Amino acid sequence: MKQKIPQIKPQDILLLLKLVSMDDSSWKQQPVAKDLGMSQAEVSESVARSKYAGLLDPAGKTPMKWSLFDFLRYGIRYVFPQKPGPLAWGVPTSHAASPLSEHIASQEAYVWPHSNGSVRGQSILPLYPSVPAAALKDHALYELLALVDGIRVGRARERELSIQALRLKFGLDE
């Protein structure tokens, strides 16, 4: 019989970034699931996969920030690649969103397509379908997700600025 090895999924990154933004190890699955537009079962399965991968502590409550940072820095654009798509109305991401938009001036915007979007730009599929709605409810999470997209779709400068900003937001020192 083949043994199933847990594989990281995009919603795991969403959950881990939410936990980093919350910075509270006493979090409960049900409210977090609601905030992220996921089921409680999805959160529970995500916790199990993240613990297995070493991205959450053994108790499943605290993100292993250095491990997550290394994964985002070196792996996210290869594991969950994304190329800009057609023009759409949506929620700005990558260099079109804060904090990258404060350092990069560009005529082109990247957006997560969304019915409440205020910006027209090239569409970027979010890591998980509920990302735009979750980001609009939580500014700290929004910034983290936009920085991750800066790594996923950005050029060298955007990637490097995203990595530096993530290091600061994660509270990591070199």
C-alpha positions in Angstrom: 0.0 0.0 0.0 1.3 3.5 -0.9 1.7 5.9 1.9 0.4 9.4 1.2 2.9 12.1 1.9 1.4 15.5 2.8 2.2 18.2 0.2 2.0 21.9 0.9 -1.0 23.5 -0.8 -1.6 27.2 -1.6 -4.1 27.6 1.3 -1.4 26.5 3.7 0.6 29.6 2.7 -2.5 31.7 3.2 -3.1 30.3 6.7 0.6 30.7 7.7 0.6 34.3 6.6 -2.6 34.9 8.5 -0.9 33.5 11.6 2.2 35.7 11.1 -0.1 38.7 10.8 -2.0 37.8 13.9 1.1 37.1 16.0 -1.1 35.3 18.6 -0.4 31.6 19.5 -3.8 31.3 21.2 -5.7 31.5 17.9 -8.7 29.2 17.3 -9.4 27.4 14.1 -13.1 28.4 13.6 -12.6 32.2 13.6 -9.5 32.0 11.4 -11.3 29.7 9.0 -14.1 32.3 8.8 -11.6 35.2 8.3 -9.9 33.3 5.4 -13.1 32.0 3.7 -12.1 28.4 4.4 -13.8 25.5 6.2 -12.6 24.5 9.6 -11.7 21.1 8.1 -9.4 22.9 5.5 -7.7 24.8 8.3 -7.2 21.6 10.3 -5.7 19.8 7.3 -3.6 22.8 6.5 -2.2 22.8 10.1 -1.3 19.1 9.7 0.5 19.7 6.4 2.3 22.7 7.8 3.5 20.9 10.9 4.7 18.0 8.7 6.7 20.4 6.5 8.2 22.2 9.5 6.4 25.5 8.8 4.4 25.3 12.1 5.7 24.3 15.5 4.8 20.8 16.8 1.8 22.3 18.7 0.4 23.7 15.5 0.0 27.2 16.9 3.1 29.2 15.9 4.6 29.7 12.5 8.3 28.8 12.1 9.1 32.2 10.7 12.6 31.4 9.4 11.5 28.3 7.7 8.5 30.0 6.2 10.6 33.0 5.1 13.2 30.6 3.4 10.3 28.8 1.6 8.9 32.1 0.4 12.2 33.5 -0.5 13.5 30.5 -2.5 10.6 28.3 -3.4 7.2 30.1 -3.7 7.7 31.3 -7.3 8.6 27.8 -8.4 6.0 25.8 -6.4 3.2 28.3 -7.0 4.2 30.2 -10.2 2.1 32.8 -11.7 2.3 34.9 -14.9 0.3 38.1 -15.5 -2.9 37.5 -17.4 -5.5 39.6 -19.1 -6.7 43.0 -17.9 -9.3 42.9 -15.2 -10.8 45.0 -12.4 -9.5 43.9 -9.0 -7.6 44.3 -5.8 -4.0 45.6 -6.4 -1.2 43.2 -5.5 2.6 42.9 -5.9 4.2 46.3 -6.8 0.7 47.9 -7.2 0.0 47.5 -3.5 1.5 48.7 -0.3 4.3 48.5 0.8 5.9 47.9 -2.6 3.9 50.7 -4.2 5.8 53.2 -2.0 9.1 52.2 -3.6 8.1 51.3 -7.1 6.5 53.7 -9.6 4.8 51.8 -12.5 2.2 52.4 -15.1 1.1 48.8 -15.0 -0.8 47.3 -12.1 -1.2 43.7 -11.1 -4.6 42.8 -9.5 -6.4 39.8 -8.1 -9.7 39.8 -10.1 -12.5 40.7 -7.7 -16.0 42.2 -8.1 -15.2 45.0 -5.5 -11.9 45.8 -7.2 -11.0 49.5 -7.6 -8.0 49.1 -10.0 -7.8 47.9 -13.6 -4.6 45.9 -14.3 -3.1 42.6 -15.4 -4.8 39.8 -13.5 -2.8 37.6 -11.1 -4.5 34.5 -9.9 -4.3 34.6 -6.1 -2.8 31.7 -4.1 -6.3 30.7 -3.0 -9.7 31.8 -4.3 -10.6 33.6 -1.0 -7.4 35.7 -0.9 -8.9 39.0 -2.2 -11.8 38.9 0.3 -9.6 37.9 3.2 -7.0 40.6 2.3 -9.7 43.3 2.2 -10.7 42.4 5.8 -7.1 42.3 7.2 -4.6 45.0 6.2 -1.6 43.2 7.7 -2.4 40.0 5.8 -3.0 42.0 2.6 0.5 43.4 2.8 2.0 40.0 3.4 0.1 38.5 0.4 1.1 41.4 -1.8 4.7 40.9 -0.9 4.5 37.2 -1.7 3.1 38.1 -5.1 6.0 40.5 -5.5 8.2 37.4 -5.3 5.9 35.2 -7.4 5.5 37.6 -10.4 8.0 40.4 -9.8 11.2 41.2 -11.6 14.5 41.0 -9.8 14.0 44.4 -8.1 10.5 43.7 -6.9 11.5 40.3 -5.6 14.4 41.7 -3.6 12.3 44.6 -2.2 9.6 42.0 -1.3 12.1 39.8 0.4 13.5 42.7 2.5 10.0 43.8 3.5 9.0 40.3 4.5 12.1 39.9 6.6 11.1 43.1 8.5 7.4 42.1 8.8 8.4 38.6 10.1 10.7 40.3 12.7 13.8 38.4 11.5 17.3 39.7 11.8 20.2 38.6 9.6 
